[in-house]
Amino acid sequence: METITTTDLSKFGARERQLAEILLRAWRVQGLPEDFTDEEVTIMLNTNSGCVFLTNSEFQAVMFNGDKLEIFYYCPNCGNEGFEKEIMNDGKCKQCGEQIK
């Protein structure tokens, strides 16, 4: 079974390495989102989608939402995923009502 995500930079193409550079620059300039735990932060690639993101020891993910770094959330109950304003109301999944935060 092939893994979907990797931190192996040799698996990143030119586009993905460029996205990693942009992410690192944004981290330096903007900082990480307040609720993102900054322990064991690494760059990761989803080989299926081509998305490059930052992740940590808590399995949180940070991606660009426009030009701003934001946490990308996942509802473990129904699988709904996206940025906070897209999928949550008061910390609960818009789709199933499960607490996400």
Residue pairs with C-beta under 8 A, 6 or more apart in sequence:
2 47
3 47
4 46
4 47
4 48
5 44
5 45
5 46
5 47
6 44
6 45
6 47
7 42
7 43
7 44
7 45
9 17
9 20
9 43
11 45
11 47
12 20
12 45
12 52
15 50
16 45
16 50
16 52
19 52
20 43
20 52
22 64
23 43
23 52
23 53
23 54
23 62
23 64
23 69
24 43
26 64
26 67
26 69
27 54
27 69
30 68
30 69
32 38
32 41
32 54
32 62
32 69
33 62
33 69
33 70
33 71
35 60
35 71
35 101
36 54
36 56
36 60
36 62
36 71
37 56
37 57
37 58
37 60
38 56
39 56
39 57
39 58
40 56
40 57
41 54
41 55
41 56
42 54
42 55
42 56
43 52
43 53
43 54
44 52
44 53
44 54
44 55
44 61
45 51
45 52
46 52
46 53
51 63
53 61
53 62
53 63
53 72
54 61
54 62
54 63
54 69
55 61
55 62
60 71
61 71
61 72
61 74
62 69
62 70
62 71
62 72
63 69
63 70
63 72
64 70
65 83
70 83
70 84
71 83
71 84
72 81
72 82
72 83
73 81
73 82
73 83
73 84
73 87
73 88
73 100
74 80
74 81
74 100
75 81
75 87
75 93
75 95
75 96
75 98
75 100
76 98
77 93
77 96
77 98
78 93
78 95
78 96
78 98
80 87
80 93
80 94
80 95
80 96
81 87
87 93
87 94
87 95
87 100
88 94
88 100
88 101
91 99
91 100
91 101
92 98
92 99
92 100
93 99
93 100
